[in-house]
Amino acid sequence: MKAVSEVIATDGEARLSEVTLAGGKFQTPCFMPVGTRGAVKHLSSSDMKDLNAEIILGNTYHLMLRPGSDLIRESGGLAKFASWDGLTLTDSGGYQIFSLQPKVDDLGATFRSIYDGSSHHLTPELASTTQADLGADIQMVLDVCSALPAEKNILKEAVDRTALWASRGREAFLLHPEAQERQSQFGIVQGGTDISLRIESTQRTLQVGFDGYAIGGLSVGEGRSEMLDPVSAVTELLPKDQPRYFMGLGDPAGLVEVVGRGVDMFDCVLPTRLARHGTVLTSEGRINLRNAKFIADERPLDPAFENSPASNWSRSYLRHLLVTEEPTAPRILTLHNLAWMFEFVTQLRKSIIEGEFQKFRKETLEIWG
């Protein structure tokens, strides 16, 4: 099903939209937490409901290995399996092609399982049918992402293979009417920081035709300033009535910059990973709670964020839990960081509605830039 974006408000290129999927609606800009194996680390689906999350990500590579897509299909799909009544999105396994560096050719990618060493051949067709089994509201087509910086010939190869896989993945998706009725399939644009390749990849992805579109292959080693013009080159060509998704971006400065260039959706493990290591998001920037200066600090994590799930406890107490390796610490910090991100996005949406986006962007960059 085509994912339809109804634009409610704009401020420059920044836009607030309501996106309609077969399984429900969500507002953009939208931050999506990552639940790689079917859960956000340290949290439950009930926690995510309490945090007012709208979409949670799952990862095809991990879920097809354990517990297996057949089991999840028989359980009614990923959301039902996890007792989650919100929306879901599954990555295709393309990030594992980037991070695990399997053997890749035009047919697909051959992995060794990180769990038991068994061999698995992931093709664009298998990525699509596996995600049909997983039953997420949005499934991503399989793509090839290159680390940056990279030579142009490497980026060109990734663009060509991504286009080839896009056609095959789309064909596989269209062969399953039931999947089409309940899922939206997003295509992915590659090309690194090369503007000409970004334009080429966008045009080739649009020619295939998808239900929504994503920008991949950025925020993978390049500086923030290097990624902005390529983002603009892509969003200028994408349909205005469909969502635009920047894959793998989660820092506040990056978010305001890409929203200012017409991006609607983003995901990242950053807020949860930082929390597990003791780093907290606050209105004054990041703080590392392991720092000795917080030993006797009786203030809450972020005095300006009264609705934090961690507001009942002091920095001193939470630091104590953290340094003594109490499992409660990463859980509370994860709840805080995600709540903080959702509140940040709420204020971002508000700035667009009120025509104050550039002011909000400037203030964000002063703290996080």
Contacts in CASP RR format, 6 or more apart in sequence:
PFRMAT RR
TARGET T0000
AUTHOR 0000-0000-0000
METHOD contacts of the structure
MODEL  1
MKAVSEVIATDGEARLSEVTLAGGKFQTPCFMPVGTRGAVKHLSSSDMKD
LNAEIILGNTYHLMLRPGSDLIRESGGLAKFASWDGLTLTDSGGYQIFSL
QPKVDDLGATFRSIYDGSSHHLTPELASTTQADLGADIQMVLDVCSALPA
EKNILKEAVDRTALWASRGREAFLLHPEAQERQSQFGIVQGGTDISLRIE
STQRTLQVGFDGYAIGGLSVGEGRSEMLDPVSAVTELLPKDQPRYFMGLG
DPAGLVEVVGRGVDMFDCVLPTRLARHGTVLTSEGRINLRNAKFIADERP
LDPAFENSPASNWSRSYLRHLLVTEEPTAPRILTLHNLAWMFEFVTQLRK
SIIEGEFQKFRKETLEIWG
1 21 0 8 1.000
1 22 0 8 1.000
1 180 0 8 1.000
1 181 0 8 1.000
1 182 0 8 1.000
1 183 0 8 1.000
1 184 0 8 1.000
1 211 0 8 1.000
2 184 0 8 1.000
2 211 0 8 1.000
2 212 0 8 1.000
2 242 0 8 1.000
3 19 0 8 1.000
3 20 0 8 1.000
3 21 0 8 1.000
3 138 0 8 1.000
3 184 0 8 1.000
3 186 0 8 1.000
3 211 0 8 1.000
3 212 0 8 1.000
3 242 0 8 1.000
3 243 0 8 1.000
4 19 0 8 1.000
4 20 0 8 1.000
4 241 0 8 1.000
4 242 0 8 1.000
5 17 0 8 1.000
5 18 0 8 1.000
5 19 0 8 1.000
5 28 0 8 1.000
5 240 0 8 1.000
5 241 0 8 1.000
5 242 0 8 1.000
5 243 0 8 1.000
5 264 0 8 1.000
6 17 0 8 1.000
6 18 0 8 1.000
6 19 0 8 1.000
6 20 0 8 1.000
6 241 0 8 1.000
7 15 0 8 1.000
7 16 0 8 1.000
7 17 0 8 1.000
7 240 0 8 1.000
7 241 0 8 1.000
8 16 0 8 1.000
8 17 0 8 1.000
8 18 0 8 1.000
8 353 0 8 1.000
9 15 0 8 1.000
9 16 0 8 1.000
9 352 0 8 1.000
9 353 0 8 1.000
9 355 0 8 1.000
10 16 0 8 1.000
10 352 0 8 1.000
11 351 0 8 1.000
11 352 0 8 1.000
11 355 0 8 1.000
11 356 0 8 1.000
11 357 0 8 1.000
11 358 0 8 1.000
12 260 0 8 1.000
12 357 0 8 1.000
13 235 0 8 1.000
13 260 0 8 1.000
13 261 0 8 1.000
13 262 0 8 1.000
14 29 0 8 1.000
14 259 0 8 1.000
14 260 0 8 1.000
14 262 0 8 1.000
14 352 0 8 1.000
14 357 0 8 1.000
15 28 0 8 1.000
15 262 0 8 1.000
15 264 0 8 1.000
15 352 0 8 1.000
16 27 0 8 1.000
16 28 0 8 1.000
16 29 0 8 1.000
16 349 0 8 1.000
16 352 0 8 1.000
16 353 0 8 1.000
17 27 0 8 1.000
17 28 0 8 1.000
17 243 0 8 1.000
17 264 0 8 1.000
18 25 0 8 1.000
18 26 0 8 1.000
18 27 0 8 1.000
18 28 0 8 1.000
19 25 0 8 1.000
19 26 0 8 1.000
19 27 0 8 1.000
19 28 0 8 1.000
19 30 0 8 1.000
19 243 0 8 1.000
19 264 0 8 1.000
21 87 0 8 1.000
21 137 0 8 1.000
21 138 0 8 1.000
21 184 0 8 1.000
22 137 0 8 1.000
22 181 0 8 1.000
22 182 0 8 1.000
22 183 0 8 1.000
22 184 0 8 1.000
23 87 0 8 1.000
23 137 0 8 1.000
23 182 0 8 1.000
24 87 0 8 1.000
24 137 0 8 1.000
26 54 0 8 1.000
26 55 0 8 1.000
26 87 0 8 1.000
27 54 0 8 1.000
27 349 0 8 1.000
28 243 0 8 1.000
28 264 0 8 1.000
28 265 0 8 1.000
29 255 0 8 1.000
29 259 0 8 1.000
29 263 0 8 1.000
29 264 0 8 1.000
29 265 0 8 1.000
29 266 0 8 1.000
29 345 0 8 1.000
29 348 0 8 1.000
29 349 0 8 1.000
29 352 0 8 1.000
30 54 0 8 1.000
30 55 0 8 1.000
30 264 0 8 1.000
30 265 0 8 1.000
30 266 0 8 1.000
30 345 0 8 1.000
31 250 0 8 1.000
31 255 0 8 1.000
31 266 0 8 1.000
31 267 0 8 1.000
31 268 0 8 1.000
31 341 0 8 1.000
31 342 0 8 1.000
31 344 0 8 1.000
31 345 0 8 1.000
32 53 0 8 1.000
32 54 0 8 1.000
32 55 0 8 1.000
32 56 0 8 1.000
32 57 0 8 1.000
32 89 0 8 1.000
32 265 0 8 1.000
32 266 0 8 1.000
32 267 0 8 1.000
33 40 0 8 1.000
33 48 0 8 1.000
33 53 0 8 1.000
33 56 0 8 1.000
33 57 0 8 1.000
33 267 0 8 1.000
33 271 0 8 1.000
33 272 0 8 1.000
33 338 0 8 1.000
34 40 0 8 1.000
34 56 0 8 1.000
34 57 0 8 1.000
34 58 0 8 1.000
34 59 0 8 1.000
34 267 0 8 1.000
34 268 0 8 1.000
34 269 0 8 1.000
34 272 0 8 1.000
35 41 0 8 1.000
35 56 0 8 1.000
35 57 0 8 1.000
35 58 0 8 1.000
35 59 0 8 1.000
36 57 0 8 1.000
36 58 0 8 1.000
36 59 0 8 1.000
36 62 0 8 1.000
36 269 0 8 1.000
37 58 0 8 1.000
37 59 0 8 1.000
37 62 0 8 1.000
37 63 0 8 1.000
37 66 0 8 1.000
38 56 0 8 1.000
38 58 0 8 1.000
38 63 0 8 1.000
38 78 0 8 1.000
38 81 0 8 1.000
38 82 0 8 1.000
39 45 0 8 1.000
39 82 0 8 1.000
40 47 0 8 1.000
40 48 0 8 1.000
40 56 0 8 1.000
40 272 0 8 1.000
40 334 0 8 1.000
40 338 0 8 1.000
41 272 0 8 1.000
41 276 0 8 1.000
41 330 0 8 1.000
41 334 0 8 1.000
42 272 0 8 1.000
42 275 0 8 1.000
42 276 0 8 1.000
42 327 0 8 1.000
42 330 0 8 1.000
42 331 0 8 1.000
42 334 0 8 1.000
43 331 0 8 1.000
43 334 0 8 1.000
43 335 0 8 1.000
43 338 0 8 1.000
45 82 0 8 1.000
45 83 0 8 1.000
45 84 0 8 1.000
45 85 0 8 1.000
46 83 0 8 1.000
47 335 0 8 1.000
48 56 0 8 1.000
48 84 0 8 1.000
49 84 0 8 1.000
49 85 0 8 1.000
49 86 0 8 1.000
50 309 0 8 1.000
51 309 0 8 1.000
51 335 0 8 1.000
51 338 0 8 1.000
51 339 0 8 1.000
51 342 0 8 1.000
52 342 0 8 1.000
53 86 0 8 1.000
53 338 0 8 1.000
53 342 0 8 1.000
54 86 0 8 1.000
54 87 0 8 1.000
55 86 0 8 1.000
55 87 0 8 1.000
55 88 0 8 1.000
55 89 0 8 1.000
55 137 0 8 1.000
55 138 0 8 1.000
55 265 0 8 1.000
56 84 0 8 1.000
56 86 0 8 1.000
56 87 0 8 1.000
56 88 0 8 1.000
56 89 0 8 1.000
57 88 0 8 1.000
57 89 0 8 1.000
57 90 0 8 1.000
57 91 0 8 1.000
57 267 0 8 1.000
58 78 0 8 1.000
58 88 0 8 1.000
58 89 0 8 1.000
58 90 0 8 1.000
58 91 0 8 1.000
58 134 0 8 1.000
58 136 0 8 1.000
59 90 0 8 1.000
59 91 0 8 1.000
59 93 0 8 1.000
59 95 0 8 1.000
59 96 0 8 1.000
60 69 0 8 1.000
60 90 0 8 1.000
60 91 0 8 1.000
60 92 0 8 1.000
60 93 0 8 1.000
60 127 0 8 1.000
60 130 0 8 1.000
60 131 0 8 1.000
60 134 0 8 1.000
61 91 0 8 1.000
61 93 0 8 1.000
61 94 0 8 1.000
61 95 0 8 1.000
61 96 0 8 1.000
61 111 0 8 1.000
61 122 0 8 1.000
63 69 0 8 1.000
63 72 0 8 1.000
63 78 0 8 1.000
63 90 0 8 1.000
63 134 0 8 1.000
64 120 0 8 1.000
64 130 0 8 1.000
65 113 0 8 1.000
65 114 0 8 1.000
65 115 0 8 1.000
65 120 0 8 1.000
66 115 0 8 1.000
69 130 0 8 1.000
69 133 0 8 1.000
69 134 0 8 1.000
70 133 0 8 1.000
72 78 0 8 1.000
72 81 0 8 1.000
72 133 0 8 1.000
72 134 0 8 1.000
72 135 0 8 1.000
73 133 0 8 1.000
73 134 0 8 1.000
73 135 0 8 1.000
75 81 0 8 1.000
76 135 0 8 1.000
77 133 0 8 1.000
77 134 0 8 1.000
77 135 0 8 1.000
78 84 0 8 1.000
78 88 0 8 1.000
78 90 0 8 1.000
78 134 0 8 1.000
78 135 0 8 1.000
78 136 0 8 1.000
79 85 0 8 1.000
79 86 0 8 1.000
79 87 0 8 1.000
79 88 0 8 1.000
79 135 0 8 1.000
79 136 0 8 1.000
79 137 0 8 1.000
87 137 0 8 1.000
87 138 0 8 1.000
88 135 0 8 1.000
88 136 0 8 1.000
88 137 0 8 1.000
88 138 0 8 1.000
89 136 0 8 1.000
89 137 0 8 1.000
89 138 0 8 1.000
89 139 0 8 1.000
89 140 0 8 1.000
89 267 0 8 1.000
90 131 0 8 1.000
90 134 0 8 1.000
90 135 0 8 1.000
90 136 0 8 1.000
90 138 0 8 1.000
90 139 0 8 1.000
90 140 0 8 1.000
91 140 0 8 1.000
91 247 0 8 1.000
92 127 0 8 1.000
92 131 0 8 1.000
92 139 0 8 1.000
92 140 0 8 1.000
92 141 0 8 1.000
92 142 0 8 1.000
92 143 0 8 1.000
93 122 0 8 1.000
93 127 0 8 1.000
93 142 0 8 1.000
94 109 0 8 1.000
94 140 0 8 1.000
94 142 0 8 1.000
94 143 0 8 1.000
94 144 0 8 1.000
94 145 0 8 1.000
95 145 0 8 1.000
95 247 0 8 1.000
96 102 0 8 1.000
96 109 0 8 1.000
96 111 0 8 1.000
97 104 0 8 1.000
97 109 0 8 1.000
97 143 0 8 1.000
97 144 0 8 1.000
97 145 0 8 1.000
98 145 0 8 1.000
98 146 0 8 1.000
98 147 0 8 1.000
98 217 0 8 1.000
98 220 0 8 1.000
100 111 0 8 1.000
100 114 0 8 1.000
102 109 0 8 1.000
102 110 0 8 1.000
102 111 0 8 1.000
102 112 0 8 1.000
103 109 0 8 1.000
103 110 0 8 1.000
104 110 0 8 1.000
104 144 0 8 1.000
104 161 0 8 1.000
106 161 0 8 1.000
106 164 0 8 1.000
107 121 0 8 1.000
107 123 0 8 1.000
108 121 0 8 1.000
108 122 0 8 1.000
108 123 0 8 1.000
108 124 0 8 1.000
108 142 0 8 1.000
108 165 0 8 1.000
109 121 0 8 1.000
109 122 0 8 1.000
110 119 0 8 1.000
110 120 0 8 1.000
110 121 0 8 1.000
110 122 0 8 1.000
111 119 0 8 1.000
111 120 0 8 1.000
111 121 0 8 1.000
111 122 0 8 1.000
112 118 0 8 1.000
112 119 0 8 1.000
112 120 0 8 1.000
113 119 0 8 1.000
113 120 0 8 1.000
122 142 0 8 1.000
123 142 0 8 1.000
123 168 0 8 1.000
124 141 0 8 1.000
124 142 0 8 1.000
124 165 0 8 1.000
124 166 0 8 1.000
124 168 0 8 1.000
124 169 0 8 1.000
124 172 0 8 1.000
125 168 0 8 1.000
125 169 0 8 1.000
125 171 0 8 1.000
125 172 0 8 1.000
127 141 0 8 1.000
127 142 0 8 1.000
127 169 0 8 1.000
128 139 0 8 1.000
128 141 0 8 1.000
128 142 0 8 1.000
128 169 0 8 1.000
128 172 0 8 1.000
128 173 0 8 1.000
128 176 0 8 1.000
128 179 0 8 1.000
128 185 0 8 1.000
129 172 0 8 1.000
129 176 0 8 1.000
131 139 0 8 1.000
131 140 0 8 1.000
131 183 0 8 1.000
132 139 0 8 1.000
132 173 0 8 1.000
132 176 0 8 1.000
132 178 0 8 1.000
132 179 0 8 1.000
132 183 0 8 1.000
135 179 0 8 1.000
135 182 0 8 1.000
135 183 0 8 1.000
136 183 0 8 1.000
137 182 0 8 1.000
137 183 0 8 1.000
137 184 0 8 1.000
138 183 0 8 1.000
138 184 0 8 1.000
138 185 0 8 1.000
138 186 0 8 1.000
139 173 0 8 1.000
139 179 0 8 1.000
139 183 0 8 1.000
139 184 0 8 1.000
139 185 0 8 1.000
139 186 0 8 1.000
140 185 0 8 1.000
140 186 0 8 1.000
140 187 0 8 1.000
140 188 0 8 1.000
140 214 0 8 1.000
141 165 0 8 1.000
141 166 0 8 1.000
141 169 0 8 1.000
141 170 0 8 1.000
141 173 0 8 1.000
141 185 0 8 1.000
141 186 0 8 1.000
141 187 0 8 1.000
141 188 0 8 1.000
141 210 0 8 1.000
142 165 0 8 1.000
142 169 0 8 1.000
143 162 0 8 1.000
143 165 0 8 1.000
143 166 0 8 1.000
143 187 0 8 1.000
143 188 0 8 1.000
143 190 0 8 1.000
143 216 0 8 1.000
144 157 0 8 1.000
144 158 0 8 1.000
144 161 0 8 1.000
144 162 0 8 1.000
144 165 0 8 1.000
144 190 0 8 1.000
145 158 0 8 1.000
145 190 0 8 1.000
145 216 0 8 1.000
145 217 0 8 1.000
145 220 0 8 1.000
146 154 0 8 1.000
146 155 0 8 1.000
146 158 0 8 1.000
146 190 0 8 1.000
146 191 0 8 1.000
146 192 0 8 1.000
146 217 0 8 1.000
146 220 0 8 1.000
147 220 0 8 1.000
147 221 0 8 1.000
148 192 0 8 1.000
148 193 0 8 1.000
148 217 0 8 1.000
148 218 0 8 1.000
148 220 0 8 1.000
148 221 0 8 1.000
148 222 0 8 1.000
148 226 0 8 1.000
149 193 0 8 1.000
149 221 0 8 1.000
149 222 0 8 1.000
150 192 0 8 1.000
152 194 0 8 1.000
152 197 0 8 1.000
155 190 0 8 1.000
155 191 0 8 1.000
155 192 0 8 1.000
155 194 0 8 1.000
155 197 0 8 1.000
156 197 0 8 1.000
158 190 0 8 1.000
158 191 0 8 1.000
158 192 0 8 1.000
159 190 0 8 1.000
159 191 0 8 1.000
159 197 0 8 1.000
159 200 0 8 1.000
159 201 0 8 1.000
159 204 0 8 1.000
162 188 0 8 1.000
162 190 0 8 1.000
162 201 0 8 1.000
162 205 0 8 1.000
163 201 0 8 1.000
163 204 0 8 1.000
163 205 0 8 1.000
163 208 0 8 1.000
166 187 0 8 1.000
166 188 0 8 1.000
166 204 0 8 1.000
166 205 0 8 1.000
166 208 0 8 1.000
166 210 0 8 1.000
167 208 0 8 1.000
169 185 0 8 1.000
170 185 0 8 1.000
170 208 0 8 1.000
170 209 0 8 1.000
170 210 0 8 1.000
173 179 0 8 1.000
173 180 0 8 1.000
173 183 0 8 1.000
173 185 0 8 1.000
174 180 0 8 1.000
184 211 0 8 1.000
184 212 0 8 1.000
185 210 0 8 1.000
185 211 0 8 1.000
185 212 0 8 1.000
186 210 0 8 1.000
186 211 0 8 1.000
186 212 0 8 1.000
186 213 0 8 1.000
186 214 0 8 1.000
186 245 0 8 1.000
187 205 0 8 1.000
187 208 0 8 1.000
187 209 0 8 1.000
187 210 0 8 1.000
187 212 0 8 1.000
187 213 0 8 1.000
187 214 0 8 1.000
188 205 0 8 1.000
188 213 0 8 1.000
188 214 0 8 1.000
188 215 0 8 1.000
188 216 0 8 1.000
188 247 0 8 1.000
189 198 0 8 1.000
189 201 0 8 1.000
189 202 0 8 1.000
189 205 0 8 1.000
189 213 0 8 1.000
189 214 0 8 1.000
189 215 0 8 1.000
189 216 0 8 1.000
189 234 0 8 1.000
190 197 0 8 1.000
190 201 0 8 1.000
190 216 0 8 1.000
190 217 0 8 1.000
191 197 0 8 1.000
191 198 0 8 1.000
191 200 0 8 1.000
191 201 0 8 1.000
191 217 0 8 1.000
191 230 0 8 1.000
192 198 0 8 1.000
192 217 0 8 1.000
192 218 0 8 1.000
192 222 0 8 1.000
192 230 0 8 1.000
193 218 0 8 1.000
193 222 0 8 1.000
193 226 0 8 1.000
193 227 0 8 1.000
193 229 0 8 1.000
193 230 0 8 1.000
194 230 0 8 1.000
195 229 0 8 1.000
195 230 0 8 1.000
195 233 0 8 1.000
198 230 0 8 1.000
198 233 0 8 1.000
198 234 0 8 1.000
199 233 0 8 1.000
199 234 0 8 1.000
199 237 0 8 1.000
202 233 0 8 1.000
202 234 0 8 1.000
202 237 0 8 1.000
202 238 0 8 1.000
203 237 0 8 1.000
205 213 0 8 1.000
206 213 0 8 1.000
206 237 0 8 1.000
206 238 0 8 1.000
206 239 0 8 1.000
211 242 0 8 1.000
212 242 0 8 1.000
212 243 0 8 1.000
212 244 0 8 1.000
212 245 0 8 1.000
213 238 0 8 1.000
213 239 0 8 1.000
213 242 0 8 1.000
213 243 0 8 1.000
213 244 0 8 1.000
213 245 0 8 1.000
214 244 0 8 1.000
214 245 0 8 1.000
214 246 0 8 1.000
214 247 0 8 1.000
215 231 0 8 1.000
215 234 0 8 1.000
215 235 0 8 1.000
215 244 0 8 1.000
215 245 0 8 1.000
215 246 0 8 1.000
215 247 0 8 1.000
215 263 0 8 1.000
216 246 0 8 1.000
216 247 0 8 1.000
216 248 0 8 1.000
217 247 0 8 1.000
218 227 0 8 1.000
218 230 0 8 1.000
218 231 0 8 1.000
218 246 0 8 1.000
218 249 0 8 1.000
219 227 0 8 1.000
219 246 0 8 1.000
219 248 0 8 1.000
219 249 0 8 1.000
224 253 0 8 1.000
224 254 0 8 1.000
224 257 0 8 1.000
224 369 0 8 1.000
228 257 0 8 1.000
228 258 0 8 1.000
228 261 0 8 1.000
231 246 0 8 1.000
231 258 0 8 1.000
231 261 0 8 1.000
231 263 0 8 1.000
232 261 0 8 1.000
234 244 0 8 1.000
235 244 0 8 1.000
235 261 0 8 1.000
235 262 0 8 1.000
235 263 0 8 1.000
238 244 0 8 1.000
243 264 0 8 1.000
243 265 0 8 1.000
244 262 0 8 1.000
244 263 0 8 1.000
244 264 0 8 1.000
244 265 0 8 1.000
245 263 0 8 1.000
245 264 0 8 1.000
245 265 0 8 1.000
245 266 0 8 1.000
245 267 0 8 1.000
246 258 0 8 1.000
246 263 0 8 1.000
246 265 0 8 1.000
246 266 0 8 1.000
247 266 0 8 1.000
247 267 0 8 1.000
248 266 0 8 1.000
248 267 0 8 1.000
248 268 0 8 1.000
249 255 0 8 1.000
249 258 0 8 1.000
249 266 0 8 1.000
249 267 0 8 1.000
249 268 0 8 1.000
250 266 0 8 1.000
250 267 0 8 1.000
250 268 0 8 1.000
250 270 0 8 1.000
250 271 0 8 1.000
250 341 0 8 1.000
251 268 0 8 1.000
251 270 0 8 1.000
251 368 0 8 1.000
252 281 0 8 1.000
252 344 0 8 1.000
252 364 0 8 1.000
252 367 0 8 1.000
252 368 0 8 1.000
253 364 0 8 1.000
253 365 0 8 1.000
253 368 0 8 1.000
253 369 0 8 1.000
254 368 0 8 1.000
255 266 0 8 1.000
255 344 0 8 1.000
255 345 0 8 1.000
255 348 0 8 1.000
255 364 0 8 1.000
256 348 0 8 1.000
256 360 0 8 1.000
256 361 0 8 1.000
256 364 0 8 1.000
256 365 0 8 1.000
257 361 0 8 1.000
257 365 0 8 1.000
258 266 0 8 1.000
259 348 0 8 1.000
259 352 0 8 1.000
259 357 0 8 1.000
260 357 0 8 1.000
260 361 0 8 1.000
271 281 0 8 1.000
271 334 0 8 1.000
271 337 0 8 1.000
271 338 0 8 1.000
271 340 0 8 1.000
271 341 0 8 1.000
272 334 0 8 1.000
272 337 0 8 1.000
272 338 0 8 1.000
274 280 0 8 1.000
274 281 0 8 1.000
274 286 0 8 1.000
274 337 0 8 1.000
275 330 0 8 1.000
275 333 0 8 1.000
275 334 0 8 1.000
275 336 0 8 1.000
275 337 0 8 1.000
276 330 0 8 1.000
276 333 0 8 1.000
276 334 0 8 1.000
278 288 0 8 1.000
278 289 0 8 1.000
278 290 0 8 1.000
278 322 0 8 1.000
278 329 0 8 1.000
278 330 0 8 1.000
278 333 0 8 1.000
279 286 0 8 1.000
279 287 0 8 1.000
279 288 0 8 1.000
279 289 0 8 1.000
280 286 0 8 1.000
280 287 0 8 1.000
280 288 0 8 1.000
280 289 0 8 1.000
280 301 0 8 1.000
280 302 0 8 1.000
280 333 0 8 1.000
280 336 0 8 1.000
280 337 0 8 1.000
281 302 0 8 1.000
281 336 0 8 1.000
281 337 0 8 1.000
281 340 0 8 1.000
281 341 0 8 1.000
281 344 0 8 1.000
282 301 0 8 1.000
282 302 0 8 1.000
282 304 0 8 1.000
282 305 0 8 1.000
282 340 0 8 1.000
283 302 0 8 1.000
283 304 0 8 1.000
283 305 0 8 1.000
283 367 0 8 1.000
284 302 0 8 1.000
284 304 0 8 1.000
284 367 0 8 1.000
285 367 0 8 1.000
285 368 0 8 1.000
287 294 0 8 1.000
287 301 0 8 1.000
289 301 0 8 1.000
289 315 0 8 1.000
289 318 0 8 1.000
289 319 0 8 1.000
289 322 0 8 1.000
289 333 0 8 1.000
290 319 0 8 1.000
290 322 0 8 1.000
290 323 0 8 1.000
294 315 0 8 1.000
294 316 0 8 1.000
294 319 0 8 1.000
295 316 0 8 1.000
295 319 0 8 1.000
296 316 0 8 1.000
297 314 0 8 1.000
297 315 0 8 1.000
297 316 0 8 1.000
297 319 0 8 1.000
298 314 0 8 1.000
298 315 0 8 1.000
298 316 0 8 1.000
299 314 0 8 1.000
299 315 0 8 1.000
300 308 0 8 1.000
300 310 0 8 1.000
300 311 0 8 1.000
300 313 0 8 1.000
300 314 0 8 1.000
300 315 0 8 1.000
301 308 0 8 1.000
301 310 0 8 1.000
301 311 0 8 1.000
301 315 0 8 1.000
301 318 0 8 1.000
301 333 0 8 1.000
301 336 0 8 1.000
302 308 0 8 1.000
302 336 0 8 1.000
302 340 0 8 1.000
305 311 0 8 1.000
305 339 0 8 1.000
305 340 0 8 1.000
305 343 0 8 1.000
307 339 0 8 1.000
307 343 0 8 1.000
308 336 0 8 1.000
308 339 0 8 1.000
308 340 0 8 1.000
309 332 0 8 1.000
309 335 0 8 1.000
309 336 0 8 1.000
309 339 0 8 1.000
310 318 0 8 1.000
310 332 0 8 1.000
310 333 0 8 1.000
310 335 0 8 1.000
310 336 0 8 1.000
313 332 0 8 1.000
318 329 0 8 1.000
318 332 0 8 1.000
318 333 0 8 1.000
321 328 0 8 1.000
321 329 0 8 1.000
321 332 0 8 1.000
322 329 0 8 1.000
322 330 0 8 1.000
322 333 0 8 1.000
347 360 0 8 1.000
348 357 0 8 1.000
348 360 0 8 1.000
350 356 0 8 1.000
351 357 0 8 1.000
351 359 0 8 1.000
351 360 0 8 1.000
351 361 0 8 1.000
END
